[in-house]
Amino acid sequence: MKNKSQAVYQTLHAIYDRHRRKYPENPDSNQMCCMWSTDDPPDNIEGTVPFCDIEEAFHISIDDDQALNLYDMDLEEAANRIIKIMETEV
């Protein structure tokens, strides 16, 4: 399980890093919300490019409630939640 957790975290961190760089005002805090502008956050986050990338990378579907919860997590919490989503979608 630890290897799976590390792999999910590493993949998620790569996605995070790619999107966080688009917003230089965001700190590198490992908070999921930093993948979107913190100065002008989107009204709806479900279906945005970062979540589409996460869905594609992990072969999961993220609904609006899950998106809102993930948005408020740090990467480690989000990686664990993604694992749970993956397990329920098998």
Secondary structure by P-SEA (a helix, b strand, c coil): caaaaaaaaaaaaaaaaaaaaaccccccccccccccccccccccccccaaaaaaaaaacccccaaaaaaaaaccaaaaaaaaaaaaaaac
